[in-house]
Amino acid sequence: MSPASKKAVTADARDGATGGKRPSVQPGRVVFVGVGPGDPELLTLRASRLLGVADAVVVHEATASLFQEYFNPDAEILAPGAANPVALARSGKLVARVFLGDPGVGSAMAEEAKACVKARVPFEIVPGISAVTGVPAYTGIPLTDGKHREVTVVDAQEGGIDWSLHAGAATLVIIGAEHTTGEVAKGLVTAGRSDSTPVAVTSMGTTTEQYTVASTLARVAADTKHLDAPSLIVVGDVVGWRDKLSWFETKPLFGWRVLVPRTKEQAVSLSDQLRSYGAVPEEVPTISVEPPRTPQQMERAVKGLVTGRYEWVVFTSANAVRAVRERFEQYGLDARAFAGLKVAAVGEQTAASLVEFGVKADLVPAGQQSSEGLLEVWPPYDKDLDPINRVLLPRADIATETLVAGLTELGWECDDVTAYRTVRAAPPPQPIREAIKGGGFDAVLFTSSSTVRNLIGIAGKPHNVTLIAVIGPQTAKTAAEYGLRVDVMADKPSASALAEALSEYGAKRRAAQAEAGDPLRKPSEMRRGARRRK
């Protein structure tokens, strides 16, 4: 986002729903923001904008950890008991008072807003998706259907509920139950509800830790003994829809903790793809990309590129694209400098990086995405068709000579230039290292042989219960040399294909466990001493 665009968004968010310009001296205000039941992607646009510009955020620590990336980086983060939103607003600050779910359901928003009214402090209420509707949707339970159109919501946080008042409701949604699920079920049955009535109990709703037990009022107490703190209970025949409509907890990699040995910038699309399968990706960089020790080579290469020295430019990695792009920006150049040049990319990921730069590759191997694959489709030099026989190859300092040798045999002259250096990254934090060696990860994705060597070098060897997924045969060979059992290999050498292969493996694993009548357990839950859910 450009600075001008960011300023425009900031002004709109701070000025409220009217969109007017904020005076130079404007009283502070309090915005009561609902952030939804847990999944950060359920955050509304209005909530996201306000959190991004708030001077102070009053929020419980557990909630803050889920939504930290949406907060203004300069905001003061305060616990509800340690901060007075009214006093903060009176000092001229925009204060975001954050609630899980919707501020108007199961929270203390009404009392806090009343304090704003009393103090004549401006305030705003930003609705959020309530757990009442959000959690059942994520469990595959519609609260109404063609036969059931009545829904009763009970806030049981304070206890003392007279269940006889609610026993006849077609669908009953209970939030904040202070009593055990068994006591709730007993109260409803005593009040006249049939003990065969379906009931669903969900903990950690809409997160990748979500866990739902579908039972009946007669059996639910026994069936939920292993749950720590159920967050929401649904009672009624609509629970029967779960068998047909469960879509979230049935994802092939649901709840799997997957290690991605890449930087966050490199792993964006891969991590997004893994999340779509229900996984929890965790990026751990194994290499650090640094500029070349001396810049003269790259300076000459860029000058030659602009003055027409080359017929082709070959990119063998996204890092090479980034290195050239950064050098262009230093010289005030952009993608237009590639006009008249032919551009080749070693694979789809590199080609995608070029597109982000504004350059479309003229040549990308359709089969093997490697130096060998590129050489298979590279045209031989023809002096009648090619005015220039020179190729620019910006690459890493540790790249192999395969591509240069192959292009030379085809009659081309290569300028082999070090565009960047790769060095081993610093070890990850201790909890990550312990999880790698102790079986805390369900799977690890290796996208090259160097990621295998470097991960083991900085963090240790993955536990034997962790599934090992590799991008191709060479990476599989390296993994085997280090004593790793390879469980999954992509059918083509791309990160996307690797994630898809792991998803297919996870789906088959789930199906096999279900067919055998076994509990659906993740790989990490198979290690000795791991906590197992019934």
N, C-alpha and C positions, 0 to 999 in steps of 0.2 A: 504494500500500500504506500502510495506517495505521501510525503509530508503534508501536502495540501489536502489530500483526501482524508488523511487521519485527522487533521484539524477540523474538517467539515463534520466528520462523524462525531468528534468530541463535542463540538458546539451543539449539534442536534441533540445528543444524549443529555448534556448538562442543562439545556434550556427546557427540557420536558417535552410533553407530547405536542405542544403548539408549534415547535420548530422556530420560535422567534430568537432574535439575537440576545445573548446574555449581557446584561448591563455590566459595566466595569466593576460596580459594587453590588453584588446580589446576595441576599441572605442564603445561608446554607439550607439544606433540606435533607429529609430522610426518605429513602426509597426502600420499601419492603419488597424484597425480590424473592420470588419462588424459583428454585433452580431444578425442580423436577425430582423424581424419586431416587435418582442415583446415577443413571446413565448420562454422562455429560453431553451427549449428542441430543438430548431432549431439552436442552436449554433453549429458551425462546430468543429471537433476535433482539427484542427490547432488553431482556435481562443481560444478554451478552454485551450490548453497547454500554449499559449503565455500569456493569462491573468493570468494564475496560477503562472507565474514566473516574470512578469513585475515588475520593481522597482517603476514605476510611471504609474498611469492610469489617462488619461485626458478624462473626460466624464461628460456629463450633469447629474445633480442630479437625475432626473426622470429615466434616463436610468440606472444609477448606482444601484438604488433600485431594479431593476429587475434582475441584474446579479451579485450582490455583492458576492454571495457565490462562484463564479468562480474566483474572484480576489485573487491574492497573499495576504495573511493576513498581510504581512509586507509592502505592497505597499502604496505609498503616493497617495491619491485620490484627484485629482485637477479638478477644473472647467475649461472649455476651455478658457474663458476670463481671467482667473487668472494664466494661465500657458503657457510657451513657450516650446513646445516639442523639438525644435531644441536646445535651451539652455540646457534643461535637458539631452538630448542625448550627447551633448558636454562634460557634466560633467561625462560621462561614464555610464549613466543609460540606461536600456532597457525601452523605453517609449511606452506604448500602447495608441494610440489615437483611442477612441472608437466611432463608428457611428452606429446608428440604421439602419437596413436594410443592403444594400451593400454600401461600401464607394464610389463607382463610380456612384451612382445614387442618385441625389437629395441632395448632400452634398458638403461641401467645401473642400473635400479631395484633389482635383487637385491643388488648390492654396497652401495648406499646404505642399503637396509633392514637389511642385515647390520650396518652401522655403528650403526644405531639399537638393534639388539638388544644389541650389545656395550656400548653406553653406557647401556643400560636406559632408553631414551627411548621412550615410547609412540608407536606409529605405526599407520597405517591405509592400505590399498591400495584406491583407487577405480578400478575397471575403466573403460576407455573403449573405444569402437569402434575396433578395430584396422584399420590400412591393409590388412592381409591380406584382410579381408572387405569393408571399407568401399569401398575403391577399385574392386575388380572390380564391386561392386554398382552404383557410379556409372558404370561403363563399359558396363554391360549384359551382364556375363559372370558366370553362376552357376558357382561352383566345383565343384558337383556337379549331376548330372542323372540321368535314368533309367539311363544307360549307364555313367556314370563316378562312382564313389563314394569314390575314394581321392584325398586331397590331401596333398601334402608341402610344407612351408614351409621355406625355406632362408634363414637370416640370413647374408648374404654381406658384412657390413660389414668384417670383418677379412681377407677374401680367403682364399686357400689352400684352396678348396673342391675336394674330390675328386668330380667330376661323375659318375663311374661309379657312385657310391652312389645317385644320384637320377635317372639317365637313364631308368629304367623306370617312374617314377611316372606314374599316369594324368594327374594335374594337378599342376603344379609352380608354386609361388608363390615368387618370389625378391625379398627386400627388402634395401635398403641395399647394392646391388651396387657394390663399389668398382671393379671392372673395367668395361670398356665392354660394351655389349650384345653387340657382335660377339664378344668373347672368351668371354662366357657361352655364346652360341650355338655357337661353335666347340668349346668344351669338351663340350657336350652331344652334338653330332654325333660327335665323336671317341670319346665314351663309348658310342656305339651308338644314339643317338636319330635317327630319320629326319629328313633335312633338310627334308622337306615338312611337318613338324609345325607347326601353327598357333601363333603367339606374338603376344601383345599387350604393348606397352610404354606405360606411362602416366606422364606427368609432372604435377606439381601436382594430384594426385588430389583429388576432391570440392570443389575450388574452381572459381571461374569462369574460371580460367586452365588448367583441365584440358585435356590434349591427349593423344590416344591414337593409336598407330599399330598397326594389325593387319597382320601379315605372316607369314612362315614363318622357320624357323631358317636357311634358305638365304639369304633376302633381307633379314633384319631389320637386319643391320649397315649395309647401304646405305640402307635406308628410314628409319633413325633418326639419320643423320649430323647433321641439323639440330636435334635435341633437345639441350638443354643438359645436363640431369642427370635421367635417368629415375628415378622413385622406386619403381616396382614393375613386375615382369615376370610375366606369366602364360603358361605353356607347356602346351599340350594341346588336345584337340579341343573342349573347352568354349568356347574362344575363338570358335568358329563361331557361337555364340548372339548375338554382338554385332550382327550384321547385322539381327537381328530385335528385339532387346531394348534397343538403345541408346536411352536416354530423356533423359539429362542433356545431353550435348553436342549433341543434336538440337533443343533448345529454340529457338524462333524468334529470340530475341534473345541467344543464348548468348554470354557474354563481352562484350557490347556495353556500353560506358561511356556512360551516358545522363545528361545534365545536366537537373536538375529545378530551375527557378528559384523555389524556395519555401523557407521555413524547415523545419527537421526536423519541427516540430510539425504544420505544415500538410500536409506531404508523406508522413505515415506510411502511410496506406492506398495512396496512389499508388506509393510506393517498394516497398511489399510486393507490389503487383500486378506491377510491373516485375521484381522478383526472381523471381516465379513463372514469368516468361517467360525467365529465365536472364540478365537484364541486371544490370549493376552501377550502381545509381542513385547520383548524387552531388548532394546538395541544396546549392544556393547561393541564399541569400535576396537578393532584388533590392529589397525594400522593408522598411522598419522601421515597426512599428505603435507609436504613442505615444499617451498620453492627450491629450484636448483641452486647449487652452491655459488655458481657464477651466472649472471643473467645475459652474458654476451651472445651465447648461442641462440637464445630465444629472441633477442633483439634483432639479430641478423635474419632469423627465420621470418619474423613478422614483417620486416622491411621487404624481404624477398617476396612474401605473399602479396603485399600491396603493389609492388612494382612489376608483377607478372613473371616472376622467376619460375613458378610451378604450374604444372598441368593438373596435378591431383594433390589433395590433402587427405591423409588417412588418420582417423581417430580410432584408437584401440580400447578406449575406456571413457566413462563419464568424467573421470578425473582429468583426462587429457583435454576434454572439452572445456572443463572448468578452468584449467590452467591457461589455455589460450584466450578464453573469454576475459579472465582477469587481466591478462597482459594487454588485450585490446582496450579495455576500459582505462588502463593507465595511459594509453596513447590517444584516448579520445576517439577510438574506432568502434564500429559496431558490425553487425552481420553483413552490411552492404559491402564490406571489404572482400567478401567471398564471391562477388560478381565475376562471372567468367571462369571461375574455378570449378573443377569437379571434386566432389566430396564423397569419401567412402567411410562407412562405419562398420566396425567388426561385428556388431549385433544389434538387436532391437533396443536394448537399454541405452546403448551409446547413441543410437539414432534418435531416441526420445529426448536425450539431453541436448542434441543438436537442434531439435525442433524448438525446445525452450529458448535456445539462443537465437532462433529465427532463421535457422538453416535447415534445409531438407537434403538429406543424403541422397546422392545419385546412385550409390551402390551399397547394398546390404546383403550379405549371404542369406539365402532362404533356408539352407540346411544347417550344417554345423557352424555355430556362431563362435568362430575362433580365427586365429591367423590362418590356419590351414583352410578353413571354410572360405575365407575371403580370397585366398589365392586361387581356389578352384573356380571362382567366377571372375577373376581379374583379367582384363583383356591384355594381350601382348602388345608391346609398343609397335606402332606402325608409323614410319616416318612420313608417309603420305597423308595419314589422317590426324596424327598428333603433332601439333606445331612445337611442343616442348616435351622433352622426355624425362623431366625431373619431378620427383614426388617428395612432398614434405611429410615427415612422420614424427609428430610430437608425441612423446611417450614417457613412461617411467624410467628411472635410472636402472631398474633391475629387469627390464623387459628382455625377452629372448631374441635371438637373431633370426628366427624362422621367417618372419615377414620380409625383412630386408633381403635375405638370401633368395627368397622366392621371387620378389619383384625384380631383383637383379637378373635372375635367369630369364625373366620375361622381357628383358631389354630396357628396363627402367633404371634411372639413376636416383638413388635415395639420399635425401638429407635427413639423417637420423639424429633428432634433436631431443635432448633431455628437457622435458617440459616441467617435470616435477619429480620429487624424491619421495619414496615411501619408507617410513621407519616404523618399527614396532610401537604400538600405542602403550600408554601407561597401564598398569594393571587396574582392573575395575575395583570398586569398593569391596570390602571384605564380605558383606552379606551376599554379593553376587558370586564371589569366588566360592564361598561355602555352598551356595545353592548349586553351582556347576558340579562341584566334586561330590556333594552329598545327595544328589538326585532331586533337587528342588525344581528342576526344569523338566517338562514333559518331552520336549524335543529341541534340537538345535539344527539350524539350517546352515550348511556350509556352501558358500557360493564360489569357492576357489580353493586350490591347495594351500595358498598362503593363509587363508582364514583358519584352516585346520592347524597349521604349524603355529601361527601367532596366538590363537586362542589358548592352545595348550601351553604355550610359552609364558603367557601373562596371567593365566587363571587356573591352569591345571586341566587334567583329563576329565571329560564328562563321565558321570556315574553310569554304570551299565544298564540301569533301567531307563535312561534317557534315550529316546529315539534319535538316531542319526540320519539326517536327510541331506543328500549331496546333489550338486547340480549336474554332475557328469562322471564318466569313467575315470578321468584323471584325478578328480577330487576324491572319488571312492578309493582309488589306489593309495593315495596319500593317507586317507583316514585309516585304511587297513594297516599301513606301515606303522602307524601309531597305536595299533591294537584296538581300534574302534570297530564295532560291528555296524555295518551299513544296513539300515532298514528300508530306506526309501531313496530312489534315484529318479530325477526328472527324465521325462522321455525326450526332452530337448533342452539344450543348455541356456535356460533363461530363469531369472528369479521368479517370474510369474508361474512358469511351469513347475518349478520346484514347490512353491506354495500349494499349487493345485494338486500335485502328487501327494503331499502330506495330508491334504484334506481328504482325498480319496482313501488313503490308508486309514485315517481316523474314522471315516464312514464305515468301512469294512470291519474295523475293530468293534465299533459300537454294535453293528448288526450281528457279529459273531457272539458278543457277550449277551445280547438280548435273546438270541436263538438258544443259547445254552442255559438261559435262565440265571446268568451270573449278574452280580451288581455291576452297574456301569461305572468302572473305575478308570481314572486317568493313569498314564504310565507312572507318574510320580507317586501315585498311591499304591503302587505295587512293591515299593521298597520296604524293607523291614523297618518297623516302627512308625510308618506313616499312618496318619489319622485316616480311618476308613469310615465312610458313611454307609448306613444301611440302605 
